[in-house]
Amino acid sequence: MKRVINVIKAIIQGSGSLGSYLLIVMMLMSVADVICRSLLRIAILGAYEYCVMLLIGAAFLGFGSCTLHGEHVTVDLVIGLLPKKIKSFLGHLDNYLTIGVAILIATRCIVQASIYKGTDIVFPITGVAKYPFLLVIALGYFLLLLAVILKEFYYKKEY
């Protein structure tokens, strides 16, 4: 079981790293487009669409890694004031709700991608098909699901 957990952690780590690299490429693309528009008076054709594609990859591939390491953005205005037992209960409730939502969204994205695959739904400027990005979103939610399961059942982190 320990080996399976280590493989899942490695996959989640790898997807988080890939998401980080995609974010860097997206920022470089945005900066290059702004510089080209300002200095050369030309735009990079499809830069906005490529940035949208890269953002989808960066955001959804990083879900699992951020969740597994607890490095996502949180706002504890009320939760921080509650007793430890209530915080623990709410933490576990949050994990179970996240598991349900992740399963729902991942399956719906896969179904929608299969519908889109049979159509000509593409980005207008670049002509890139949209359905693979729904599969990336589904993968991101599946990795989120795995991270929450690891966090809830194997690490038993105190909240």
Disulfide bonds with the S-S distance in Angstrom:
none
